[in-house]
């Protein structure tokens, strides 16, 4: 009995499908924050940085931060910092 390239390809696809089916996708790189914890973090002054420091981080393409724009959706669509996400208050 000889094994054809089609059979090997099908076997690999089946194996990859099984791996993906049983991988814990919903638990990977996900961190949920409660609204109370988020509010506490917003009021904590140690989370604030100076505009100049933020400007340098954006120019240097530093990926260690996330900008959250709390303005209205309309204002956000008019202009926003690239990479920022909008969460209207």
Number of C-alpha atoms within 10 A of each C-alpha: 3 5 7 9 9 9 11 11 11 12 12 12 12 12 12 11 12 11 11 11 10 8 11 9 10 7 8 8 6 8 6 7 9 8 9 9 10 12 11 11 13 12 10 10 9 8 8 11 9 7 9 9 10 15 11 11 14 16 9 9 10 11 8 6 10 10 14 14 17 13 14 12 12 9 13 17 10 7 8 15 11 8 10 12 14 17 12 13 7
